[in-house]
Amino acid sequence: MALALSALTSVQAQEAPAQEGLKPVKYVFLFIGDGMSSPQRQMCDNYLQAIGQPGLLMNSFPVKSPTTTWSANKLVTDSAASGTAIACGEKTNNGRIGMDASGTRNLESSAYVAKKTGKKVGILTSVTLNHATPSAFYGHQDDRGKYYLLGLDLITSGFDFFGGGAIDKHGDKRYKDNIGDVYKNTLKAGKDFKGDVYDLAKGEGYKVIHDQDGILNLKPEDGKVIACQKEGALPYAINHEGGLTLDQYLAKAIEMLDGDDGFFIMCEGGKIDWVGHANDCGSVLNEAIALDKAVKVAVAFYEKHPEETLIIVTGDHETGGLTLGFAGEGIKANFQLLQNQTTSRDRFRDEIYRIEHKKDLTFDEVKPIIEKAFGFKFDGPADDPMTVTEEELKLMLEGFAKDKKDYHNKALAPVVFKVFDKKVGLTWTSGSHTALPVITSAVGVNADFFKGNLDNTDISKKVKAILQAK
């Protein structure tokens, strides 16, 4: 590890890229797929092509560069350190938001640089607005779990448009957050509590809107806006629960922010990471496609302003150690089978858990839930890939037996997902982040500036240089 950390130090010391030859850019879009690396992007392409559709638009960009992601103190980064690196251009320790590795010096993000140049700034995410990645663009805290304090940072940033998921812990006077395996008090006995963040935001000149119609009816003359759910993240795309989607928030942000000096918008697909932790391929697919729909909105704008717009797409790290194919077993990938999954792992597990406490429950009573969620056939023809084999049925019955013994085991759900993944031709090596490099793609003005082997800190350095180009 000493050698690896030495290498990290050398990366930190890199000079900011020179500005010679850069063209001024009026509009900058930065998309971040939390937990999205090359396997996730390739899986989506393989699936879309298998069902006769074009691949991800982000994958068609002319510039595609591998990008390393380690943090200042770990080979495997968390979203706080990687978000800070992408936003601010400096490595920091896992857990830090917008601060250096020591937790004593605030760092300046590309969003603040954009604001200084006169551009309006938008921060969008499918998770909560004070989660690690979005908060790295406006916040300065030594611990990513200080959600309330990050909420205060959000409103003091003065940024023009916040949209997507809620501000977490917005009204809690005293709370605890789970940081890894350690619970830490993030407020000092309530002394840091200044009031509900939403109410404070209104006092700082923000219009705070939580209802769908109110958000859709916003006009540029409404000024600074927090347009988000009142509580929680956006729904998982696979569950089709309705409500505004990330691409709709982006379309509204563009409408609100466009002006003489242009804008900088960071848009995060944050739930790719959440379902990657759950090893949920179908949900990863749907979350990545949801992010790509937002990219399509940006590309449509770029096509109207080709000489003024830059679009960058990257990931903060890979989640889950996703691998594609089982070449050693001679099994072909059947990515089109992913369309059979109709629900997220969380919802499926909860549906199973809801009935498993029932006395004298039989597996036959559980089968319809499994069939509906995955399209499995328990009595289908042998040549149908969705027919459950004897070996697969045995695994499911073993998981069911464990749950019958104690339904708190929740053993059946992960078994069903593993069976489904194998039929598709996918597997996972981890339930956590990995050190796999991500891909940074770019199109538009100065896109070539992002060619080559990159570190995640380079993204901020290059964006800052572009923002300040004359």
Helices and strands as residue ranges (DSSP letters): H 2-12, E 27-33, H 38-50, G 57-60, E 63-68, H 79-88, H 110-116, E 120-125, H 132-135, H 147-156, E 161-164, E 176-179, E 182-185, H 197-203, E 207-209, H 212-216, G 220-222, E 225-228, G 237-239, H 246-257, E 263-269, H 271-277, H 281-304, E 309-315, E 318-319, E 322-324, G 327-329, G 335-340, H 345-356, H 363-374, H 390-405, G 407-409, H 412-424, E 426-428, E 433-434, E 438-444, G 447-450, E 454-455, H 456-467
